[in-house]
Amino acid sequence: MDKLLLRGNGPLRGELRISGAKNAALPCLAATLLAREPVHIRNIPHLRDITTTLELLGTLGARILVDSQLGIEVDPRPVHSVVAPYELVKTMRASILVLGPLLARHGSAEVSLPGGCAIGSRPVTVHLAGLQALGAEITVQEGFVKAQAARLRGTRVVMDVVSVTGTENLLMAATLAEGHTILENAAREPEVVDLARCLTAMGARISGAGTSVIEIEGVAELHGAEHSVLPDRIETGTYLVATAMAGGDVCLKRTDPGLLESVLLKLREAGAEVDAEPDHIRIRMARRPSAIDVRTAPYPAFPTDMQAQFMAMNCIASGSGVITETIFENRFMHVSELQRLGADINADGKTAVVRGVPRLHGAPVMATDLRASASLVLAGLVAEGETLIDRIYHLDRGYEVIEEKLSAIGADIHRVSSSRGAA
């Protein structure tokens, strides 16, 4: 099993290209199951979760083609199965996103209850209640969600909680439902908007994406299309925080600052100089960051997927900051690992008080989930001595060649084998 070896190496300088967003690519790939013709998706990141999704689509019978620019064409016409097996779904919660498309396009679906990062309860009840409202018969047997409907019927769906994947699943299902569907208390995340753009290119009739009320007029079928996935705002934010912690001058290209205004605001509050242009962001940091308070909430507020990275920054900041996590109840698992590096953190329930220390010290640490992995990488960039991060398969689920990108801007970071061979 691979690990990452880091040595604190001073400021970061240079340019990085931001990858396409995993959390947008996954629902767009699932949406291809709705079409009657091939769909071409561009700007797909090369990640373990993408590979798993392509395996799942292939298991269902879809034909997958990869072009010379690493765009992916999915031909859903050969699909012959509506069963998403446990062996694939157990590693990735986003696998539940095939439920709505399979049901709407083929009239039935059997999807194993999903796995993924152990960051807290993320029940699928929002998905199931919404599909039942659209006319599906739902049972849960032997770990599988089994759904049937001759054709879904448009209706008004009020979701109990704001759920990104729940919104995406119901949005996809409603595109082929008979009549008009209204989704209330819908997630407003950019990834939901990107999915709506993809579906619209395929012939769906959608309005209101990006607001809390989305309306869909069902159509008889969806056709082929081309779609380019939006930039990854969380990858962007992670490299911005890396520069704020290590210091330096870095330009992130092929990104969109409009996707992470709350993050840019907090970076400026910490003392970074941030210049935002339509397709790139430049960050400069010449001093120790100031500690800041962060409270996570659904978009457009501060994203839960950036909480761990900002906690890492507070660990070496001047002063004390309070981190409040309101989305997931188990998303402070990185605290104990940061403490192994010398961080001063007092976590209690949904709140963590972080008192900045002058320096962290390298140590062996273990990743517990995707974004926790990123926080350990950031801490390792500024820690004295060597930091060895184990279980980086979490990291590979959401960051494309992170060691290559950080090395390109001056970080001392290497992937090593479990035997800790030469770096």
N, C-alpha and C positions, 0 to 999 in steps of 0.2 A: 504494500500500500504506500503510495507516494505521500511525502510531507513537503512543507515549505520551510526553507531555512532563510532567515533574515538577519542582517546585521545593520544596526543604526549607521547611517551613511551621510547625514547632512542634507542640505536643501535639494529639492527636485527642480529640474529645468528641462523645458522642451515642449513638444507637441504630442498629443494623443488623439486617435480617432475613436469616437464612441460607437459602440456596436448597436445593433437593433435591440429593441426591448424584448426580453424573454417573456414578460408578462403580457405583451401585446401579440407576440408571435404565436404563443400557445393557443389562445382562443381563435386566432385567424386560421391556424392549421386545422383546428377542430371544425371551423365553419365550412371548410371545403367539402365536408361530408354532405352538406345541404345541396350542392350543385349537381346539375346533370351533365356538366362538361368540366374539363380540366381547369384548375385555378392555379395561377402562378403567384407565389409570395416571394418578395425580394427583401433584402436587408435582414435576413435571418441570422441570428448569432449562432456560433458553433458551441453548443453547450450540451451537457448530459441530458437535461430535461427535453431539449429539442430532439435528441437522438431517441429518447424513450417515446416521445410522441409519434415520431415517424415509424418506430417499430409498432406502436399500437395501430396506427392507420394501416400499416402493411398487414398486420394480423387480421384486420377487418376486411382486407381484400383490396384496398386502394393501391394504385400503382404510383410509385414515387420516382421522380426524376430530378437530378441535381444538375444545374447548368454550370457553365464555366465561371460565372460570378458568384457561385454558391447560392443562387436563388433556387427555390424548390417549387416544382410543379407537382400538384396532387391531382391525379385522375380518379374521381370517386366512382366512376361507372362500373368497375369490376367488384365493388364491395359486395360481399356475399355473407358476411356475418354481422350480427348486432351485439356480440358478446365481447366486452372489454375484460380480459382475464386479470385475476389477482396478481399474477407474476409481474405484470407491467404496471398496473395501477398502484400497487403497494408502495412504490418508490416516489410517487408524485401526485399530490392532491389535485393538480390541474387536470388529471385524467378524467375527472367527473364532467369536464366540459364536452365530452362526446355524447353525454346522455341526451341533451336537448336535440342536437342535430340528428342523431340516429332515430330518435322517436319521431321527430317531425318528418323526416325524409322516408323512413322505412316502416313506420307504424309500430315499432317495438324496439326495446333496448334492454340489455342486461349489463350493468356496469358494477364492478366490484367496488365496495366502499373504499375510499382512497386512503393513501398514506401521505408521507412527505415530512417536512420539518416538524419537530415536536415542540412547537412554540405556543401551544394552547389549543383550546377547543375551537374547531371551525366546523360546526355541524352542517350537514347537507339538507337540513329541514327546510331552509328557504327555497332551495331548488325543488324539492319534492312538493311542497305546498303550492308553489307557483305552477308546476306542471299539472298538478291535480286540478287547480283552478282553470287551466286551459283544456281540461277534459280527459286527462290521462288517468288510467287505472294504475296505481302504484302499490307494489308490495316489496317488502325487504325480507329476503329469505337466504339463509346460509351465507350471509355476508355480501349478498348481491342486491342492488336495486334493480327491480324488474318493472318496466313500464310498457304500457300498451295504449294505443289510441288509433282508430281508423283514420281520423284526421283531427288535429287539434282545433279548438274553437277560440276565437278571440274573446277576451274578457278584460275586466279591470283587476289587476293584481296589486295588492298593497303588501310590500315585503315588511316583515316584522323588524328586521334589522338591515342596516346597509351592508350589502354583501357584493363584492366585486364579481366573484365567479358566479354567484347566484344571479346577478343582473345579466351577466354575459350568457349564461345558459338559457335563461328565459327569453332574452332578446333573440338569440338564434332560433329557438323553438318557435317563437311567435311569427317569424318571417314567413313561414309556410302554413300558419294557422288560418282558418277561414274567418274572415272578418277583421275587426279592429281590436287591437290590444293596447291597454294602457298599463305601464309599469310605474307604480308610485313608490317613493322612497328608494329610487334607483341610485346606484353608485355613480359618482361623477368623475371618476378617475380618467386620465387621458387614454389609458388602455381600453376603456369601454368605448370612448369616442373613436379610437382607431379601429376597433372591431366593427363599429357601425359604418365607418367609411368602407371597410372591406366588404361588408354585406351589401351596402348600397351599390358598390361597383358590380356586384353579382346580380343586381336587379331588385334588391329589397327596398321597401318603402318605409323609411324610418325618419322620425323627427324628434328633436329634444335631447339627443345624446349629449352628455356633458351637463345636463340639468338633472334634477331629482325626479322628473316626470318624462318618460320616454314613451312615444306613441309609435305603433307599428301597424301598417295596413298589410294584411297577409296577401301573398301572391301564390299563384299555382305552382310556380317553379322558379329556381334560381339558375342562372347560366354561368359560364366561365368568366374569368376576369383576371386582371393583374392588380397587385397591391404591394406597396412598399411599407414595411413596418416602421413605426416611429422610433426615434432614438431612445435609448435606455436612460431614463432620468435617474435611476438609482445608481447605475454605474457612473454616470456623470457626477452625482453627488458624492460618491465614495472617493473618486480621484480629486475632487475639490477639497474634501476634508483632509486627504493625505497631504496635499500641498499646504493647507493651513497648519497642519501639525509639524511637518518637516521644514516648512519654509521654502522659499524659492519663487519661481515664475513659470507657470505652466499654462498652455493654451489647449483647451479641449475642443476638437473640431467635430463637425457633423452631429451637433447636438442642438437642443432647443431650450433656451433659458426660460421660455414661457411655461415649461412643464414643471419647474421647481422653484417658483418664486419664494416660497416659504423657506426653502433651504438657503437660497442666496441671501435672504434677509438675515438669517441667523449667522451666516459666515461673515457678513459685514459687521454684525454686532460683535463678533469675536475678534474683529480687527483686521480682517482680510480686505484687500483691495480687489474688487470684482468688477470686471468690465464685461457686460453682456451684449452680444450682437445677435442678429437673427439666427445664425447657424453656428456660432461658437461662443465660448466663454473663456476669458483669461483671468487667472487668479494670481495675485502676488501677495506674499506674506514675508515681512522682514523682522517680525518680533514674535515673542511668545503669545499664543492666543489668550484672549480673555475668556473666563468661564461664562457660560450662558445657561439659561433655563430653557428646557424643551418640553413641550406637551404634545403627544401624538394625537391625531384625530383624522377622520376621513378627509379625502381631498375636497377642497384645496388647502386644507390645513397641513401641518407638518406630518410627513409620512412615517408610519411605523417602521418601514423598511430602512429609514435613515437613523433610527434611534440609537442603535448600537455604535454606529460610526461616530456620532456626536458625543456619546458617552466616552469613547476612546479619546476624543479631542479634549474633553473636560479633564481627563486624567492627568494631562500635562499642562493644563491651562493655569493662568494666574487667577486665584480666587476659587470660589465654590459655585457649583451649578446644580440645579435640581432637574432630574429627568423624570417625567411622568408618562407612563405607558397606559393608554386607555383602550387600546384595540385588543391586544392579546394578554392573557393573564399569566403566561409563562415565558415572557420574552426578556427576562433578565438572567438567563443561564450563562451569559458571557461574563457576568460580574465576578464569579469566583476565579475564572481564568485570567481576567485583567488584574485581579488582586495578586495572582501568582507573579505578575510582572512588577508588582510594587504599587499598584493603584490603591488610592484611599477612597473606598466606596462603601456607603452604608445603605443597603437596600431593604425596604420594608413594604411588602405588598406591591402596589403599583408605582411606588416612588423610590427613587434612588438619589441620594445626596452624594455628589462627587467633589472631593476636595483635591485641587490640582497639586501635584508634587513636581519638584524641579526636574526629575528624570525617572524614567522607568528602567528596569534591569531585565535583560533577556533571561528566558527560562523555557523549558518544554511546556507547551500548552496544548489543549485539545479543543477542536471546534465542535460546537453542539448543534448549530443550525447554520443556514446560509449567511444571514447578515451578521451573526456572531462571528463567523469565520472572517468576514471583512474587518470587523473591529480588531481582531487579533493581528491581522496583517498590518493595519494602520499603527497599532501599538508597537509592533515589531520594527516598523520603519524608524522609530525614534528611540527605541530602547538601547541602552548600552549593552554591548556584548551580543550574543547569539540568541535568537528566538526560534524554536523549532515547533511548527504547528502540525499537529496530527489530525487525521480524519478530514483531509481537505476535499474529499469527494463532495462534501456540502458546498464548498466554494465552487467547484467545477459545475455545479448545477446552475449557477447564476452569473458567473464572471468569465468572459471569454479571454483565455490566455493572460490572466492577471499578472503572472510573473514576467511575461514578455513585455507587457505594456509598462509596468512599473520600472523594469530594467531600462527601458528605452528613455526614461526621464531621470535616470541616475540612481535608482534604488539598488541596494545590494540584496537581491532576492533570487533564490534558486529552488527548483524542484529537485528533491532527492528521493532515493528509494527508501524503503522501510529499514534497510540495513544501514542507512545513512552513509551511503557511498560518497565519493568525491563530489563536491558541489561544482 
